[in-house]
């Protein structure tokens, strides 16, 4: 059985390493992007099964990346992951399937990913 692929979009190396390790241990294949342009390029070339997307990144922010991804593949699940709770109130985030606040405890994010990739 082929592994489900997650595109992980975050400009922080530490988050990339943490999430990669956790989700590879769960049996997922991880592709990484460190900014919005790189994410969209990879997304267009080889759409993943799910995207975990940071909001605060240099250049194009995650809400703009989300909008463009949803225009290309409206059915593809995108989970926004941010250190900032207040973005939850931004209507631009509502197009995502879920909004998870970054935490050292990965349970909420893992549970959300499993929900969409089960």
Jmol script that loads the backbone (N, CA, C; Angstrom):
load data "model"
ATOM      1  N   UNK A   1       0.850  -1.189   0.000  1.00  0.00           N
ATOM      2  CA  UNK A   1       0.000   0.000   0.000  1.00  0.00           C
ATOM      3  C   UNK A   1       0.894   1.251   0.000  1.00  0.00           C
ATOM      4  N   UNK A   2       0.565   2.171  -0.854  1.00  0.00           N
ATOM      5  CA  UNK A   2       1.363   3.399  -0.954  1.00  0.00           C
ATOM      6  C   UNK A   2       1.085   4.313   0.232  1.00  0.00           C
ATOM      7  N   UNK A   3       2.144   4.932   0.736  1.00  0.00           N
ATOM      8  CA  UNK A   3       2.011   5.851   1.873  1.00  0.00           C
ATOM      9  C   UNK A   3       1.258   7.099   1.440  1.00  0.00           C
ATOM     10  N   UNK A   4       0.431   7.618   2.339  1.00  0.00           N
ATOM     11  CA  UNK A   4      -0.223   8.911   2.114  1.00  0.00           C
ATOM     12  C   UNK A   4       0.845   9.995   2.237  1.00  0.00           C
ATOM     13  N   UNK A   5       0.773  10.990   1.332  1.00  0.00           N
ATOM     14  CA  UNK A   5       1.784  12.044   1.308  1.00  0.00           C
ATOM     15  C   UNK A   5       1.245  13.332   1.919  1.00  0.00           C
ATOM     16  N   UNK A   6       2.070  13.917   2.774  1.00  0.00           N
ATOM     17  CA  UNK A   6       1.758  15.196   3.409  1.00  0.00           C
ATOM     18  C   UNK A   6       2.772  16.223   2.922  1.00  0.00           C
ATOM     19  N   UNK A   7       2.265  17.370   2.476  1.00  0.00           N
ATOM     20  CA  UNK A   7       3.142  18.504   2.167  1.00  0.00           C
ATOM     21  C   UNK A   7       3.168  19.384   3.406  1.00  0.00           C
ATOM     22  N   UNK A   8       4.346  19.519   3.986  1.00  0.00           N
ATOM     23  CA  UNK A   8       4.546  20.301   5.198  1.00  0.00           C
ATOM     24  C   UNK A   8       5.167  21.642   4.819  1.00  0.00           C
ATOM     25  N   UNK A   9       4.428  22.724   5.089  1.00  0.00           N
ATOM     26  CA  UNK A   9       4.878  24.060   4.703  1.00  0.00           C
ATOM     27  C   UNK A   9       5.110  24.889   5.958  1.00  0.00           C
ATOM     28  N   UNK A  10       6.381  25.148   6.273  1.00  0.00           N
ATOM     29  CA  UNK A  10       6.731  25.936   7.453  1.00  0.00           C
ATOM     30  C   UNK A  10       8.136  26.474   7.267  1.00  0.00           C
ATOM     31  N   UNK A  11       8.352  27.729   7.617  1.00  0.00           N
ATOM     32  CA  UNK A  11       9.676  28.332   7.432  1.00  0.00           C
ATOM     33  C   UNK A  11      10.625  28.020   8.588  1.00  0.00           C
ATOM     34  N   UNK A  12      10.141  27.376   9.644  1.00  0.00           N
ATOM     35  CA  UNK A  12      10.991  27.066  10.798  1.00  0.00           C
ATOM     36  C   UNK A  12      11.563  25.655  10.684  1.00  0.00           C
ATOM     37  N   UNK A  13      12.880  25.563  10.658  1.00  0.00           N
ATOM     38  CA  UNK A  13      13.570  24.279  10.560  1.00  0.00           C
ATOM     39  C   UNK A  13      13.180  23.339  11.702  1.00  0.00           C
ATOM     40  N   UNK A  14      13.067  23.873  12.935  1.00  0.00           N
ATOM     41  CA  UNK A  14      12.750  23.022  14.089  1.00  0.00           C
ATOM     42  C   UNK A  14      11.369  22.381  13.950  1.00  0.00           C
ATOM     43  N   UNK A  15      10.408  23.133  13.437  1.00  0.00           N
ATOM     44  CA  UNK A  15       9.056  22.590  13.219  1.00  0.00           C
ATOM     45  C   UNK A  15       9.107  21.531  12.125  1.00  0.00           C
ATOM     46  N   UNK A  16       9.837  21.826  11.054  1.00  0.00           N
ATOM     47  CA  UNK A  16       9.977  20.855   9.963  1.00  0.00           C
ATOM     48  C   UNK A  16      10.524  19.530  10.503  1.00  0.00           C
ATOM     49  N   UNK A  17      11.573  19.596  11.310  1.00  0.00           N
ATOM     50  CA  UNK A  17      12.193  18.380  11.841  1.00  0.00           C
ATOM     51  C   UNK A  17      11.248  17.631  12.782  1.00  0.00           C
ATOM     52  N   UNK A  18      10.595  18.358  13.675  1.00  0.00           N
ATOM     53  CA  UNK A  18       9.662  17.748  14.623  1.00  0.00           C
ATOM     54  C   UNK A  18       8.518  17.055  13.885  1.00  0.00           C
ATOM     55  N   UNK A  19       7.837  17.786  13.002  1.00  0.00           N
ATOM     56  CA  UNK A  19       6.685  17.238  12.294  1.00  0.00           C
ATOM     57  C   UNK A  19       7.097  16.084  11.384  1.00  0.00           C
ATOM     58  N   UNK A  20       8.209  16.242  10.690  1.00  0.00           N
ATOM     59  CA  UNK A  20       8.685  15.172   9.794  1.00  0.00           C
ATOM     60  C   UNK A  20       8.880  13.876  10.589  1.00  0.00           C
ATOM     61  N   UNK A  21       9.598  13.980  11.704  1.00  0.00           N
ATOM     62  CA  UNK A  21       9.855  12.799  12.523  1.00  0.00           C
ATOM     63  C   UNK A  21       8.576  12.153  13.020  1.00  0.00           C
ATOM     64  N   UNK A  22       7.674  12.967  13.536  1.00  0.00           N
ATOM     65  CA  UNK A  22       6.421  12.455  14.094  1.00  0.00           C
ATOM     66  C   UNK A  22       5.556  11.784  13.026  1.00  0.00           C
ATOM     67  N   UNK A  23       5.410  12.439  11.875  1.00  0.00           N
ATOM     68  CA  UNK A  23       4.514  11.893  10.852  1.00  0.00           C
ATOM     69  C   UNK A  23       5.134  10.737  10.072  1.00  0.00           C
ATOM     70  N   UNK A  24       6.452  10.722   9.922  1.00  0.00           N
ATOM     71  CA  UNK A  24       7.096   9.558   9.306  1.00  0.00           C
ATOM     72  C   UNK A  24       6.942   8.352  10.227  1.00  0.00           C
ATOM     73  N   UNK A  25       7.031   8.576  11.547  1.00  0.00           N
ATOM     74  CA  UNK A  25       6.799   7.487  12.506  1.00  0.00           C
ATOM     75  C   UNK A  25       5.376   6.949  12.406  1.00  0.00           C
ATOM     76  N   UNK A  26       4.447   7.800  11.996  1.00  0.00           N
ATOM     77  CA  UNK A  26       3.043   7.396  11.834  1.00  0.00           C
ATOM     78  C   UNK A  26       2.804   6.713  10.481  1.00  0.00           C
ATOM     79  N   UNK A  27       3.842   6.656   9.640  1.00  0.00           N
ATOM     80  CA  UNK A  27       3.707   5.949   8.366  1.00  0.00           C
ATOM     81  C   UNK A  27       3.393   6.823   7.163  1.00  0.00           C
ATOM     82  N   UNK A  28       3.529   8.143   7.311  1.00  0.00           N
ATOM     83  CA  UNK A  28       3.271   9.057   6.197  1.00  0.00           C
ATOM     84  C   UNK A  28       4.569   9.418   5.478  1.00  0.00           C
ATOM     85  N   UNK A  29       4.458   9.737   4.203  1.00  0.00           N
ATOM     86  CA  UNK A  29       5.585  10.283   3.441  1.00  0.00           C
ATOM     87  C   UNK A  29       5.490  11.802   3.535  1.00  0.00           C
ATOM     88  N   UNK A  30       6.607  12.469   3.810  1.00  0.00           N
ATOM     89  CA  UNK A  30       6.609  13.924   4.009  1.00  0.00           C
ATOM     90  C   UNK A  30       7.401  14.615   2.922  1.00  0.00           C
ATOM     91  N   UNK A  31       6.796  15.656   2.358  1.00  0.00           N
ATOM     92  CA  UNK A  31       7.491  16.541   1.433  1.00  0.00           C
ATOM     93  C   UNK A  31       7.494  17.912   2.107  1.00  0.00           C
ATOM     94  N   UNK A  32       8.614  18.618   2.055  1.00  0.00           N
ATOM     95  CA  UNK A  32       8.732  19.892   2.761  1.00  0.00           C
ATOM     96  C   UNK A  32       8.843  21.077   1.826  1.00  0.00           C
ATOM     97  N   UNK A  33       8.299  22.194   2.285  1.00  0.00           N
ATOM     98  CA  UNK A  33       8.482  23.477   1.612  1.00  0.00           C
ATOM     99  C   UNK A  33       8.677  24.511   2.715  1.00  0.00           C
ATOM    100  N   UNK A  34       9.559  25.477   2.452  1.00  0.00           N
ATOM    101  CA  UNK A  34       9.892  26.467   3.477  1.00  0.00           C
ATOM    102  C   UNK A  34       9.250  27.829   3.236  1.00  0.00           C
ATOM    103  N   UNK A  35       8.517  27.978   2.134  1.00  0.00           N
ATOM    104  CA  UNK A  35       7.807  29.230   1.869  1.00  0.00           C
ATOM    105  C   UNK A  35       6.650  28.959   0.914  1.00  0.00           C
ATOM    106  N   UNK A  36       5.827  29.976   0.716  1.00  0.00           N
ATOM    107  CA  UNK A  36       4.630  29.817  -0.104  1.00  0.00           C
ATOM    108  C   UNK A  36       4.907  29.488  -1.549  1.00  0.00           C
ATOM    109  N   UNK A  37       5.885  30.135  -2.147  1.00  0.00           N
ATOM    110  CA  UNK A  37       6.196  29.873  -3.558  1.00  0.00           C
ATOM    111  C   UNK A  37       6.645  28.435  -3.770  1.00  0.00           C
ATOM    112  N   UNK A  38       7.538  27.967  -2.900  1.00  0.00           N
ATOM    113  CA  UNK A  38       8.022  26.593  -3.001  1.00  0.00           C
ATOM    114  C   UNK A  38       6.862  25.609  -2.791  1.00  0.00           C
ATOM    115  N   UNK A  39       5.981  25.919  -1.846  1.00  0.00           N
ATOM    116  CA  UNK A  39       4.834  25.063  -1.559  1.00  0.00           C
ATOM    117  C   UNK A  39       3.922  24.938  -2.773  1.00  0.00           C
ATOM    118  N   UNK A  40       3.614  26.065  -3.398  1.00  0.00           N
ATOM    119  CA  UNK A  40       2.721  26.033  -4.556  1.00  0.00           C
ATOM    120  C   UNK A  40       3.347  25.297  -5.729  1.00  0.00           C
ATOM    121  N   UNK A  41       4.637  25.452  -5.907  1.00  0.00           N
ATOM    122  CA  UNK A  41       5.344  24.754  -6.973  1.00  0.00           C
ATOM    123  C   UNK A  41       5.233  23.234  -6.777  1.00  0.00           C
ATOM    124  N   UNK A  42       5.507  22.766  -5.571  1.00  0.00           N
ATOM    125  CA  UNK A  42       5.426  21.333  -5.271  1.00  0.00           C
ATOM    126  C   UNK A  42       3.977  20.847  -5.354  1.00  0.00           C
ATOM    127  N   UNK A  43       3.049  21.658  -4.883  1.00  0.00           N
ATOM    128  CA  UNK A  43       1.631  21.323  -4.882  1.00  0.00           C
ATOM    129  C   UNK A  43       1.117  21.125  -6.308  1.00  0.00           C
ATOM    130  N   UNK A  44       1.527  22.008  -7.208  1.00  0.00           N
ATOM    131  CA  UNK A  44       1.083  21.921  -8.605  1.00  0.00           C
ATOM    132  C   UNK A  44       1.714  20.735  -9.320  1.00  0.00           C
ATOM    133  N   UNK A  45       2.986  20.478  -9.032  1.00  0.00           N
ATOM    134  CA  UNK A  45       3.732  19.414  -9.703  1.00  0.00           C
ATOM    135  C   UNK A  45       3.239  18.032  -9.295  1.00  0.00           C
ATOM    136  N   UNK A  46       2.977  17.864  -7.999  1.00  0.00           N
ATOM    137  CA  UNK A  46       2.624  16.553  -7.474  1.00  0.00           C
ATOM    138  C   UNK A  46       1.734  16.734  -6.239  1.00  0.00           C
ATOM    139  N   UNK A  47       0.412  16.925  -6.442  1.00  0.00           N
ATOM    140  CA  UNK A  47      -0.471  17.213  -5.311  1.00  0.00           C
ATOM    141  C   UNK A  47      -0.394  16.129  -4.230  1.00  0.00           C
ATOM    142  N   UNK A  48      -0.233  16.548  -2.968  1.00  0.00           N
ATOM    143  CA  UNK A  48      -0.172  15.595  -1.864  1.00  0.00           C
ATOM    144  C   UNK A  48      -1.581  15.128  -1.484  1.00  0.00           C
ATOM    145  N   UNK A  49      -1.666  14.288  -0.472  1.00  0.00           N
ATOM    146  CA  UNK A  49      -2.972  13.863   0.043  1.00  0.00           C
ATOM    147  C   UNK A  49      -3.506  14.851   1.070  1.00  0.00           C
ATOM    148  N   UNK A  50      -2.598  15.629   1.675  1.00  0.00           N
ATOM    149  CA  UNK A  50      -2.967  16.602   2.702  1.00  0.00           C
ATOM    150  C   UNK A  50      -1.841  17.617   2.836  1.00  0.00           C
ATOM    151  N   UNK A  51      -2.196  18.846   3.234  1.00  0.00           N
ATOM    152  CA  UNK A  51      -1.199  19.903   3.447  1.00  0.00           C
ATOM    153  C   UNK A  51      -1.296  20.387   4.885  1.00  0.00           C
ATOM    154  N   UNK A  52      -0.132  20.509   5.543  1.00  0.00           N
ATOM    155  CA  UNK A  52      -0.050  21.204   6.842  1.00  0.00           C
ATOM    156  C   UNK A  52       0.659  22.515   6.546  1.00  0.00           C
ATOM    157  N   UNK A  53      -0.025  23.614   6.801  1.00  0.00           N
ATOM    158  CA  UNK A  53       0.409  24.915   6.306  1.00  0.00           C
ATOM    159  C   UNK A  53       0.542  25.942   7.426  1.00  0.00           C
ATOM    160  N   UNK A  54       1.728  26.502   7.559  1.00  0.00           N
ATOM    161  CA  UNK A  54       1.965  27.596   8.508  1.00  0.00           C
ATOM    162  C   UNK A  54       1.334  28.867   7.933  1.00  0.00           C
ATOM    163  N   UNK A  55       0.981  29.811   8.786  1.00  0.00           N
ATOM    164  CA  UNK A  55       0.411  31.074   8.306  1.00  0.00           C
ATOM    165  C   UNK A  55       1.477  32.153   8.202  1.00  0.00           C
ATOM    166  N   UNK A  56       2.260  32.338   9.260  1.00  0.00           N
ATOM    167  CA  UNK A  56       3.260  33.410   9.295  1.00  0.00           C
ATOM    168  C   UNK A  56       4.558  32.959   8.643  1.00  0.00           C
ATOM    169  N   UNK A  57       4.747  33.350   7.377  1.00  0.00           N
ATOM    170  CA  UNK A  57       5.984  33.010   6.664  1.00  0.00           C
ATOM    171  C   UNK A  57       6.437  34.246   5.905  1.00  0.00           C
ATOM    172  N   UNK A  58       7.737  34.342   5.643  1.00  0.00           N
ATOM    173  CA  UNK A  58       8.205  35.479   4.834  1.00  0.00           C
ATOM    174  C   UNK A  58       7.660  35.367   3.413  1.00  0.00           C
ATOM    175  N   UNK A  59       7.437  36.503   2.780  1.00  0.00           N
ATOM    176  CA  UNK A  59       6.868  36.484   1.427  1.00  0.00           C
ATOM    177  C   UNK A  59       5.375  36.243   1.510  1.00  0.00           C
ATOM    178  N   UNK A  60       4.897  35.289   0.743  1.00  0.00           N
ATOM    179  CA  UNK A  60       3.472  34.976   0.693  1.00  0.00           C
ATOM    180  C   UNK A  60       3.044  34.273   1.990  1.00  0.00           C
ATOM    181  N   UNK A  61       2.000  34.785   2.645  1.00  0.00           N
ATOM    182  CA  UNK A  61       1.578  34.143   3.889  1.00  0.00           C
ATOM    183  C   UNK A  61       0.703  32.915   3.599  1.00  0.00           C
ATOM    184  N   UNK A  62       0.472  32.132   4.645  1.00  0.00           N
ATOM    185  CA  UNK A  62      -0.257  30.881   4.500  1.00  0.00           C
ATOM    186  C   UNK A  62      -1.686  31.045   4.029  1.00  0.00           C
ATOM    187  N   UNK A  63      -2.327  32.149   4.376  1.00  0.00           N
ATOM    188  CA  UNK A  63      -3.722  32.358   3.955  1.00  0.00           C
ATOM    189  C   UNK A  63      -3.786  32.527   2.437  1.00  0.00           C
ATOM    190  N   UNK A  64      -2.833  33.236   1.850  1.00  0.00           N
ATOM    191  CA  UNK A  64      -2.766  33.391   0.398  1.00  0.00           C
ATOM    192  C   UNK A  64      -2.444  32.053  -0.275  1.00  0.00           C
ATOM    193  N   UNK A  65      -1.523  31.288   0.315  1.00  0.00           N
ATOM    194  CA  UNK A  65      -1.181  29.966  -0.218  1.00  0.00           C
ATOM    195  C   UNK A  65      -2.416  29.063  -0.172  1.00  0.00           C
ATOM    196  N   UNK A  66      -3.137  29.090   0.947  1.00  0.00           N
ATOM    197  CA  UNK A  66      -4.372  28.311   1.097  1.00  0.00           C
ATOM    198  C   UNK A  66      -5.361  28.650  -0.016  1.00  0.00           C
ATOM    199  N   UNK A  67      -5.566  29.930  -0.257  1.00  0.00           N
ATOM    200  CA  UNK A  67      -6.516  30.362  -1.286  1.00  0.00           C
ATOM    201  C   UNK A  67      -6.137  29.784  -2.652  1.00  0.00           C
ATOM    202  N   UNK A  68      -4.853  29.880  -2.998  1.00  0.00           N
ATOM    203  CA  UNK A  68      -4.408  29.376  -4.297  1.00  0.00           C
ATOM    204  C   UNK A  68      -4.513  27.859  -4.384  1.00  0.00           C
ATOM    205  N   UNK A  69      -4.198  27.165  -3.293  1.00  0.00           N
ATOM    206  CA  UNK A  69      -4.316  25.701  -3.288  1.00  0.00           C
ATOM    207  C   UNK A  69      -5.767  25.275  -3.470  1.00  0.00           C
ATOM    208  N   UNK A  70      -6.675  25.955  -2.788  1.00  0.00           N
ATOM    209  CA  UNK A  70      -8.095  25.604  -2.869  1.00  0.00           C
ATOM    210  C   UNK A  70      -8.671  25.905  -4.257  1.00  0.00           C
ATOM    211  N   UNK A  71      -8.130  26.904  -4.939  1.00  0.00           N
ATOM    212  CA  UNK A  71      -8.569  27.172  -6.315  1.00  0.00           C
ATOM    213  C   UNK A  71      -8.172  26.007  -7.231  1.00  0.00           C
ATOM    214  N   UNK A  72      -7.000  25.426  -6.986  1.00  0.00           N
ATOM    215  CA  UNK A  72      -6.503  24.320  -7.814  1.00  0.00           C
ATOM    216  C   UNK A  72      -7.159  22.993  -7.458  1.00  0.00           C
ATOM    217  N   UNK A  73      -7.280  22.701  -6.175  1.00  0.00           N
ATOM    218  CA  UNK A  73      -7.828  21.427  -5.689  1.00  0.00           C
ATOM    219  C   UNK A  73      -8.715  21.682  -4.474  1.00  0.00           C
ATOM    220  N   UNK A  74      -9.971  22.094  -4.706  1.00  0.00           N
ATOM    221  CA  UNK A  74     -10.843  22.460  -3.583  1.00  0.00           C
ATOM    222  C   UNK A  74     -11.090  21.324  -2.589  1.00  0.00           C
ATOM    223  N   UNK A  75     -10.989  20.074  -3.067  1.00  0.00           N
ATOM    224  CA  UNK A  75     -11.307  18.931  -2.209  1.00  0.00           C
ATOM    225  C   UNK A  75     -10.127  18.476  -1.339  1.00  0.00           C
ATOM    226  N   UNK A  76      -8.930  18.976  -1.621  1.00  0.00           N
ATOM    227  CA  UNK A  76      -7.737  18.513  -0.904  1.00  0.00           C
ATOM    228  C   UNK A  76      -7.681  19.130   0.490  1.00  0.00           C
ATOM    229  N   UNK A  77      -7.549  18.300   1.545  1.00  0.00           N
ATOM    230  CA  UNK A  77      -7.557  18.862   2.906  1.00  0.00           C
ATOM    231  C   UNK A  77      -6.292  19.658   3.236  1.00  0.00           C
ATOM    232  N   UNK A  78      -6.524  20.851   3.790  1.00  0.00           N
ATOM    233  CA  UNK A  78      -5.430  21.718   4.231  1.00  0.00           C
ATOM    234  C   UNK A  78      -5.662  22.028   5.710  1.00  0.00           C
ATOM    235  N   UNK A  79      -4.644  21.742   6.517  1.00  0.00           N
ATOM    236  CA  UNK A  79      -4.701  22.052   7.946  1.00  0.00           C
ATOM    237  C   UNK A  79      -3.773  23.237   8.194  1.00  0.00           C
ATOM    238  N   UNK A  80      -4.332  24.323   8.685  1.00  0.00           N
ATOM    239  CA  UNK A  80      -3.508  25.474   9.045  1.00  0.00           C
ATOM    240  C   UNK A  80      -2.916  25.226  10.420  1.00  0.00           C
ATOM    241  N   UNK A  81      -1.644  25.518  10.551  1.00  0.00           N
ATOM    242  CA  UNK A  81      -0.935  25.327  11.813  1.00  0.00           C
ATOM    243  C   UNK A  81      -0.194  26.618  12.116  1.00  0.00           C
ATOM    244  N   UNK A  82      -0.566  27.252  13.207  1.00  0.00           N
ATOM    245  CA  UNK A  82       0.042  28.534  13.538  1.00  0.00           C
ATOM    246  C   UNK A  82       0.312  28.624  15.031  1.00  0.00           C
ATOM    247  N   UNK A  83       1.319  29.382  15.383  1.00  0.00           N
ATOM    248  CA  UNK A  83       1.598  29.640  16.796  1.00  0.00           C
ATOM    249  C   UNK A  83       0.610  30.671  17.354  1.00  0.00           C
ATOM    250  N   UNK A  84      -0.165  31.303  16.470  1.00  0.00           N
ATOM    251  CA  UNK A  84      -1.023  32.416  16.877  1.00  0.00           C
ATOM    252  C   UNK A  84      -2.493  32.052  16.814  1.00  0.00           C
ATOM    253  N   UNK A  85      -3.130  32.063  17.955  1.00  0.00           N
ATOM    254  CA  UNK A  85      -4.550  31.754  18.087  1.00  0.00           C
ATOM    255  C   UNK A  85      -5.427  32.762  17.315  1.00  0.00           C
ATOM    256  N   UNK A  86      -4.988  34.034  17.274  1.00  0.00           N
ATOM    257  CA  UNK A  86      -5.861  35.085  16.731  1.00  0.00           C
ATOM    258  C   UNK A  86      -6.179  34.924  15.244  1.00  0.00           C
ATOM    259  N   UNK A  87      -5.364  34.183  14.501  1.00  0.00           N
ATOM    260  CA  UNK A  87      -5.669  33.990  13.077  1.00  0.00           C
ATOM    261  C   UNK A  87      -6.955  33.196  12.872  1.00  0.00           C
ATOM    262  N   UNK A  88      -7.381  32.471  13.906  1.00  0.00           N
ATOM    263  CA  UNK A  88      -8.616  31.695  13.815  1.00  0.00           C
ATOM    264  C   UNK A  88      -9.804  32.593  13.461  1.00  0.00           C
ATOM    265  N   UNK A  89      -9.735  33.856  13.856  1.00  0.00           N
ATOM    266  CA  UNK A  89     -10.833  34.790  13.606  1.00  0.00           C
ATOM    267  C   UNK A  89     -10.811  35.354  12.182  1.00  0.00           C
ATOM    268  N   UNK A  90      -9.720  35.160  11.460  1.00  0.00           N
ATOM    269  CA  UNK A  90      -9.581  35.697  10.104  1.00  0.00           C
ATOM    270  C   UNK A  90     -10.400  34.840   9.148  1.00  0.00           C
ATOM    271  N   UNK A  91     -11.372  35.442   8.469  1.00  0.00           N
ATOM    272  CA  UNK A  91     -12.236  34.636   7.594  1.00  0.00           C
ATOM    273  C   UNK A  91     -11.461  33.946   6.478  1.00  0.00           C
ATOM    274  N   UNK A  92     -10.259  34.416   6.169  1.00  0.00           N
ATOM    275  CA  UNK A  92      -9.428  33.770   5.161  1.00  0.00           C
ATOM    276  C   UNK A  92      -9.012  32.362   5.555  1.00  0.00           C
ATOM    277  N   UNK A  93      -9.028  32.081   6.865  1.00  0.00           N
ATOM    278  CA  UNK A  93      -8.642  30.746   7.337  1.00  0.00           C
ATOM    279  C   UNK A  93      -9.796  29.749   7.234  1.00  0.00           C
ATOM    280  N   UNK A  94     -10.999  30.215   7.007  1.00  0.00           N
ATOM    281  CA  UNK A  94     -12.172  29.344   7.033  1.00  0.00           C
ATOM    282  C   UNK A  94     -12.193  28.339   5.886  1.00  0.00           C
ATOM    283  N   UNK A  95     -11.432  28.577   4.840  1.00  0.00           N
ATOM    284  CA  UNK A  95     -11.388  27.639   3.709  1.00  0.00           C
ATOM    285  C   UNK A  95     -10.611  26.371   4.072  1.00  0.00           C
ATOM    286  N   UNK A  96      -9.859  26.428   5.169  1.00  0.00           N
ATOM    287  CA  UNK A  96      -9.096  25.244   5.579  1.00  0.00           C
ATOM    288  C   UNK A  96     -10.031  24.255   6.270  1.00  0.00           C
ATOM    289  N   UNK A  97      -9.602  22.994   6.301  1.00  0.00           N
ATOM    290  CA  UNK A  97     -10.392  21.964   6.978  1.00  0.00           C
ATOM    291  C   UNK A  97     -10.258  22.066   8.491  1.00  0.00           C
ATOM    292  N   UNK A  98      -9.110  22.559   8.955  1.00  0.00           N
ATOM    293  CA  UNK A  98      -8.877  22.643  10.395  1.00  0.00           C
ATOM    294  C   UNK A  98      -7.837  23.714  10.681  1.00  0.00           C
ATOM    295  N   UNK A  99      -7.843  24.184  11.911  1.00  0.00           N
ATOM    296  CA  UNK A  99      -6.880  25.179  12.378  1.00  0.00           C
ATOM    297  C   UNK A  99      -6.327  24.653  13.688  1.00  0.00           C
ATOM    298  N   UNK A 100      -5.043  24.353  13.718  1.00  0.00           N
ATOM    299  CA  UNK A 100      -4.414  23.789  14.909  1.00  0.00           C
ATOM    300  C   UNK A 100      -3.312  24.738  15.372  1.00  0.00           C
ATOM    301  N   UNK A 101      -3.369  25.124  16.648  1.00  0.00           N
ATOM    302  CA  UNK A 101      -2.338  25.984  17.209  1.00  0.00           C
ATOM    303  C   UNK A 101      -1.116  25.116  17.508  1.00  0.00           C
ATOM    304  N   UNK A 102       0.060  25.575  17.059  1.00  0.00           N
ATOM    305  CA  UNK A 102       1.299  24.820  17.259  1.00  0.00           C
ATOM    306  C   UNK A 102       1.536  24.572  18.735  1.00  0.00           C
ATOM    307  N   UNK A 103       2.004  23.364  19.013  1.00  0.00           N
ATOM    308  CA  UNK A 103       2.257  22.975  20.393  1.00  0.00           C
ATOM    309  C   UNK A 103       3.283  21.859  20.390  1.00  0.00           C
ATOM    310  N   UNK A 104       4.000  21.726  21.495  1.00  0.00           N
ATOM    311  CA  UNK A 104       4.932  20.606  21.635  1.00  0.00           C
ATOM    312  C   UNK A 104       4.156  19.299  21.721  1.00  0.00           C
ATOM    313  N   UNK A 105       2.898  19.378  22.164  1.00  0.00           N
ATOM    314  CA  UNK A 105       2.030  18.211  22.207  1.00  0.00           C
ATOM    315  C   UNK A 105       1.402  18.040  20.820  1.00  0.00           C
ATOM    316  N   UNK A 106       1.760  16.963  20.159  1.00  0.00           N
ATOM    317  CA  UNK A 106       1.342  16.746  18.762  1.00  0.00           C
ATOM    318  C   UNK A 106      -0.006  16.036  18.635  1.00  0.00           C
ATOM    319  N   UNK A 107      -0.657  15.716  19.754  1.00  0.00           N
ATOM    320  CA  UNK A 107      -1.870  14.894  19.704  1.00  0.00           C
ATOM    321  C   UNK A 107      -2.981  15.501  18.852  1.00  0.00           C
ATOM    322  N   UNK A 108      -3.238  16.800  19.023  1.00  0.00           N
ATOM    323  CA  UNK A 108      -4.322  17.429  18.271  1.00  0.00           C
ATOM    324  C   UNK A 108      -4.018  17.397  16.770  1.00  0.00           C
ATOM    325  N   UNK A 109      -2.799  17.753  16.396  1.00  0.00           N
ATOM    326  CA  UNK A 109      -2.436  17.770  14.983  1.00  0.00           C
ATOM    327  C   UNK A 109      -2.472  16.357  14.394  1.00  0.00           C
ATOM    328  N   UNK A 110      -1.915  15.394  15.106  1.00  0.00           N
ATOM    329  CA  UNK A 110      -1.924  14.002  14.622  1.00  0.00           C
ATOM    330  C   UNK A 110      -3.354  13.488  14.456  1.00  0.00           C
ATOM    331  N   UNK A 111      -4.196  13.777  15.445  1.00  0.00           N
ATOM    332  CA  UNK A 111      -5.594  13.344  15.372  1.00  0.00           C
ATOM    333  C   UNK A 111      -6.308  13.966  14.188  1.00  0.00           C
ATOM    334  N   UNK A 112      -6.028  15.236  13.929  1.00  0.00           N
ATOM    335  CA  UNK A 112      -6.648  15.937  12.808  1.00  0.00           C
ATOM    336  C   UNK A 112      -6.180  15.340  11.478  1.00  0.00           C
ATOM    337  N   UNK A 113      -4.895  15.063  11.365  1.00  0.00           N
ATOM    338  CA  UNK A 113      -4.354  14.450  10.133  1.00  0.00           C
ATOM    339  C   UNK A 113      -4.997  13.084   9.918  1.00  0.00           C
ATOM    340  N   UNK A 114      -5.059  12.267  10.976  1.00  0.00           N
ATOM    341  CA  UNK A 114      -5.665  10.932  10.839  1.00  0.00           C
ATOM    342  C   UNK A 114      -7.119  11.026  10.411  1.00  0.00           C
ATOM    343  N   UNK A 115      -7.823  12.026  10.916  1.00  0.00           N
ATOM    344  CA  UNK A 115      -9.236  12.213  10.562  1.00  0.00           C
ATOM    345  C   UNK A 115      -9.405  12.392   9.050  1.00  0.00           C
ATOM    346  N   UNK A 116      -8.500  13.131   8.428  1.00  0.00           N
ATOM    347  CA  UNK A 116      -8.639  13.409   6.998  1.00  0.00           C
ATOM    348  C   UNK A 116      -7.952  12.391   6.099  1.00  0.00           C
ATOM    349  N   UNK A 117      -7.049  11.602   6.654  1.00  0.00           N
ATOM    350  CA  UNK A 117      -6.331  10.618   5.833  1.00  0.00           C
ATOM    351  C   UNK A 117      -6.665   9.169   6.214  1.00  0.00           C
ATOM    352  N   UNK A 118      -7.696   8.984   7.002  1.00  0.00           N
ATOM    353  CA  UNK A 118      -8.073   7.621   7.442  1.00  0.00           C
ATOM    354  C   UNK A 118      -8.623   6.800   6.288  1.00  0.00           C
TER     355      UNK A 118
END
end "model"
wireframe off; spacefill off
backbone 0.3
color backbone group
